């Protein structure tokens, strides 16, 4: 099992929130899934609680698991008074001694599992913690070949936000080099504060999962796919879909 390589990237939950916190497209969908299938809810790779906190505010008992203490520290600050248990753990190997009606693995987090051993470990833990009629829901992008095969020397805009320590406006750019043998997209994020010469570089490695591959992996590990959507409006998945939103149950 390859080690997780997240320490360098998710080093500060404040920066993560400023870069991603405005994204809310998926939250109504996950609330609906929890209302449909019931709690409690387990979110793997919960980060700073972007999804877990809205679920708890709707009255669900939520457990958030993440491998990065910096993410959980920020989540705890944001969630005082809510019924959320934050757990420092590895999504590939965990034991919580309880079962869940819904287990989420959202926001492309599956891409951090690079090898079959990691995927198998995660899916086995999910099966162990899912009630018999529960649902496991994955949100993963549908690979864009044009994006994967971009010029590795070119840079593209990712985000802009104000530095949490008031140092100025942060501009984030990215480049990528896709390894077709391993199916890992090696991304570099370039952080620069406007009007300052220094540049901070972070590596983001993401395993690419093609649609049929993801379906087969789930079936191989004992899941039956109920529904597969192409977006959070529950549009049926097709070739033009940007997302792979998979709702499955134990076989």
ZINOR-V552344 format. One record per pair of residues at least 6 apart in sequence whose ideal C-beta (glycine too) atoms are under 6 Angstrom apart, sorted by the first residue. I is the first residue (numbers start at 0). J is the second residue. Records with the same first field share a line. If there is no record, write none. Layout:
I->J, J
This chain:
0->116, 117
1->113, 114
3->66
5->67
7->201
8->201, 203
9->67, 70
10->69
11->69
12->47, 69, 70, 73
13->163
15->47
16->47
17->160
18->158, 160
24->231
25->231
26->53
28->231
29->50
30->57
32->101, 136
33->40, 54, 59, 101
36->100, 101, 134
37->100
38->59, 60, 100
39->60, 99
40->54, 59, 61, 101
41->62, 99, 102
42->50, 51, 63, 103
43->64, 90, 104
44->65, 90, 108
45->51, 63, 65
46->70
47->70, 73, 74
48->74, 77, 78
50->105
51->61, 63, 83
52->78
54->61
55->61, 81, 82, 83
60->82
61->83
62->84
63->85
64->86, 88
65->71
66->89
68->87
71->85, 87
74->85
75->85
90->121
91->117, 120, 121
92->120
93->124
98->128, 130
99->128
100->130, 133
101->134
102->125, 129, 135
103->136
104->137
105->138
107->139, 140
109->137, 139
110->205, 206
112->118, 121
113->206
122->220
125->135
126->221, 249
129->135, 249
134->246, 248
135->247
136->246
137->245
138->244
139->208, 243
140->242
141->240, 241, 243
142->207, 209
147->177
151->174, 176
154->172, 174
155->173
156->172
157->171, 173
158->171
159->170
160->169
161->168
162->169
166->192
167->192, 193
168->193
169->190, 192
170->191
171->188, 190
172->189
173->186, 188
174->187
175->184, 186
176->185
177->184
182->207
183->204, 206
184->205, 207
185->204
186->203
187->200, 202
188->201, 203
189->198, 200
190->199
191->198
217->247
221->250
222->247
223->248, 250
224->247
225->246, 247, 248
226->246
227->236, 245
228->236, 244
229->236, 240, 242
230->242
